[in-house]
Amino acid sequence: MTRNDIAAGAAALWLISGASGLAAPASSPYASMAPAAQYMMVSPEKEIALARSAAPSSISDKAEILVLGAHGYETAVKGQNGFVCLVERGWDADFNDPVFWNPNIRGADCLNPEAARSVLPHFRERAHWALAGVSKGDMIARTKAEISANTYTLPGAGALAFMMSKEQHLGSPNPHWHPHLMFFVANTNDAAWGANFDGSPVVIGVSGSDPIKTFLVPVGKWSDGTSAGG
């Protein structure tokens, strides 16, 4: 995997942006939300299986599993280890990301306890807003208000997530991209993590004026243990 490959994949990812991209949204082939039914999976069982595939079974087998319902994420399986797995949709992207309303995005994600405490609430909030018909402009305004009021939850030390599913669909041209880990860090910069330096495996999925940075580290195997290739 070349450095250009990593950068191209990261640029296409729709990963959680926190409060980044609060300027006017960019143009996109997905200019508005599709009918809600298009964001739903065929069955809860299929969604549970995809969510579990985000992390090795040693983690996901005992994790809480969420599925998307008519009003947001609901617990389908109670967990035992503090991890939470779910399938994210495009609206978890940066507000300016062209995949924001793409109904085909399926990002299998498994968050550790700290990310579940601090990052998951933003996933839940976005899903609730989207399914309630809140416009992107209003989502931006609400997020700005949360930041101004210091009610926007920031991650503590050690917040990370697994995205190692062979079946993840993160957009074109390479929908599966690479299995990777995500680290959520508040109030930091790329240099502090060695991100985007030549030869560094650490890339940043989202940049901007947000208080949360999401650092991506590609790994060599999918969650089932098979090789991800070169």
Secondary structure, DSSP 4 states (H G I P E B T S, - for coil): --HHHHHHHHHH-----TT---SPPPP-S--SPPPGGGGS-S-HHHHHHHHHTTS-HHHHTTSEEEEE-SSSEEEEE--SSS-EEEEE-GGGS-TT-TTTT-TT-BEEEEE-HHHHHHTHHHHHHHHHHHHTT--HHHHHHHHHHHHHTT-S----TT-EEEE--TT-B--SS-TT---EEEEEEES--HHHHTTT-TT-S-EEEE-SS-SEEEEEEE-SB-TTS-B---
